[in-house]
Amino acid sequence: MKEFLKKFKKKNEVSEETDTLEQTKNAAPEPQEVVKTGEAPIVHESIELRLDNLTKEFVQKSKAITVAVKNFSVTIPAGKLIGLLGPSGCGKSTTLYMVAGLHKPTGGNIYFGEEDVTNLPPEKRGIGLVFQNYALYPHMSVKQNIMFPLENMKVPKEEALKRAQFMAELVHIGDLMDRKPNQLSGGQQQRVAIARALVKMPRVLLLDEPLSNLDARLRLQTREEIKRIQRETGITTIFVTHDQEEAMSISDEIVVMNNGLKQQMDHPQTVYDEPINEFVAKFLGNPPINIIDGKIENKKLLVNSNHIEDVDFSDQDVHIGLRPEFFVIDPEGVIEAEIEIVEHIGRDTMLICKLEELNETFRAIIPASRGLNIGQKIRFSYSKLFVFNKETGERLI
Amino acid sequence: MLEFKKDGWKAAIALGPTLLLLSVFTFYPIINAVLMAFKQDYVFLSGTYNGIGFGNFVTILSDPKFLDALKNTSIMVFISVPLTIILSLLLAVALNSVKKLRGFFQTVFFLPYVTNTIALGLVFNVVFHKDYGLFNSVFGLELVDWLGSGTTYWRAMFVLMVYTIWNGLAFKIIVLLSGLQSIDKQYYQAASVDGANRKRVFGKITVPLLSPMILYVTITSFIGAFKVYTSVIALFGKGAGQTGAYGPDNMLITVVGYIYEKLWASGTPFGVAAAGSIILFIIILLITLVQFWISKKRVHY
């Protein structure tokens, strides 16, 4: 396996020159270039993926128009893995299907490198797509499934077999080649789907919630596996998920979507630390961020007439966002609360507290500590807080 | 099991009527037909016979008319069945890919199925009429006789096949169409991403995933076609200037037709017709077994 990979990488490095040459020769480079001699298939030079003002409207039977994706613009750097994150129905899968060519955008353009692929059918785009439920052909063996895209490209049989075997080894299913999909576990099926998507050396790899059918342990393992395979192949990848932890752990950058609109795109930690609006702040983080009603009056941030701190904004109603880990126990702190529940979770202790007077609870995570009792009054200060406009959700602080 | 025993009488009540009807109209006749086939010189009314043996089978297999019937039926089966299946598959795929007017086309293709066979035979008699027929005038053929006394064996067979194929399409299209609609759309999306052209999608995705339905249609069609009888009567029986119910000189007599004739022919014992039906049963059984054997390798459930 390691030898395979070494060869694979070496070929990959060598190939870049020839590939660039070929690309200049053909205006629209075919993604399925094969090395005639090679034991291992060759990866194309990674390409940048650019979505420009992408819009998708669905016309329903009642003639009502649903806008699934609105003016979505994103540039995905070559060779990066991007997590497309959002709640169900936010348009992330629609976006992915537009990149794949299975949905035709209502407006906007899709560029693979310099090439405008907006009007190309899926088979001409050079993409690999892993479906949520894998969509493995049930009547074909693993080997036939992986070889199917190569046969479509009329790769000679021997070459196709070699490449299929290589891909199968890359995803650790080399010994399952003669099984049918229904004889495989969920995790194995998922690897077959990835191998099938990768075997034609796509320019872009698209993953549509590929882990949602796996159990928790397998999910963790496979997610690392996907990252490894993506690094080794260097294929620009979009990974769609509604699971924030998954997106944050696997992605080089994440794009948060809601209601068909791009909310924020950045490195996962940056998005977590500096959310651009209330939606992003609420969507990321587990346990979720605490949102408390407040207002700004005379440049003072107030919660229920308690003065929290001075701010430089005009008068308005606000939501104050405090992540559980922002709380610090401090006898001089401005937040006074009563402990309702104490949960010891090993490294940390989680407190569910009731805000004095406000009848609202919040969660705080503090370093593991004993001697905290239910019903006890406690004071917190905070290391940081977010302030959002109550109407627009826009972040002020 | 215990529960079943306890509820035995309930099961008996539920199954009783069906079993009774099946016994009277299916099981008893089958058993009786088998017995009859081996009874020599069996007389139906008195129930007397003259020993047991293969005499009836010898009689029937040495009758050139039966071999004719066997030949006619086989030609019909082995040409018309594959053709209808291929045609209905193509039509089902075509119907499945149109969105507008699908209901309309479905109705059009399904109409023959619910129309009286005899009425269809009349329509064909008009269409293939020697002097005024639509077929002759559309194809510019001058006074070619298809169904009358002036027809030839292959002309008559041609009309019979057109009739059988067209008449059989409806049911097969409906079955295959429902099979097509139950195939997950995602396989087609995957195939499209995998770069399969239409031909390969059809050959590598649609047909294999539809194979259980195709098997079902094939087996029922073969069985149905071996029992061909009414269509011949509908086309040739009682037509103007007919010399036989199965075409001129009964040239298109089928196995079932032969059995029917033998049943009422004076001087022929009932056992001969019974032997004919046993032979037909064995042929159908063998062909079905062969199909199952092939399907083990080819059908993906």
Chai-1 contact restraints between the chains, C-beta under 6 A:
chainA,res_idxA,chainB,res_idxB,connection_type,confidence,min_distance_angstrom,max_distance_angstrom,comment,restraint_id
A,L102,B,Q189,contact,1.0,0.0,6.0,A-B,restraint_1
A,P122,B,S192,contact,1.0,0.0,6.0,A-B,restraint_2
A,P122,B,V193,contact,1.0,0.0,6.0,A-B,restraint_3
A,E123,B,S192,contact,1.0,0.0,6.0,A-B,restraint_4
A,E123,B,G195,contact,1.0,0.0,6.0,A-B,restraint_5
A,L129,B,V193,contact,1.0,0.0,6.0,A-B,restraint_6
A,F131,B,Q186,contact,1.0,0.0,6.0,A-B,restraint_7
A,A135,B,Q186,contact,1.0,0.0,6.0,A-B,restraint_8
A,A135,B,Y187,contact,1.0,0.0,6.0,A-B,restraint_9
A,A135,B,A190,contact,1.0,0.0,6.0,A-B,restraint_10
A,H139,B,P208,contact,1.0,0.0,6.0,A-B,restraint_11
A,H139,B,H300,contact,1.0,0.0,6.0,A-B,restraint_12
A,F148,B,D194,contact,1.0,0.0,6.0,A-B,restraint_13
A,P149,B,D194,contact,1.0,0.0,6.0,A-B,restraint_14
A,P149,B,G195,contact,1.0,0.0,6.0,A-B,restraint_15
A,N152,B,D194,contact,1.0,0.0,6.0,A-B,restraint_16
A,N152,B,G195,contact,1.0,0.0,6.0,A-B,restraint_17
A,N152,B,A196,contact,1.0,0.0,6.0,A-B,restraint_18
A,M153,B,G195,contact,1.0,0.0,6.0,A-B,restraint_19
